Amino acid sequence: METVVVTGARHQLVLRVLPGFGDPLLLAVALERERANLALVLRHLDVFPAQEAA
């Protein structure tokens, strides 16, 4: 599972592939650089697939 973070002057884009029971799901999150904590978002995305699998 890969996470790609694209950063720009004002925004950050996080792309993540989530495995599913069929085709994988591509999750895209757009963040404002000044208002979002990227580390917190990435940590939450690491927890999300584990919650879905349970």
Order of alpha helices (4+ residues) and beta strands (2+ residues): beta-beta-beta-alpha
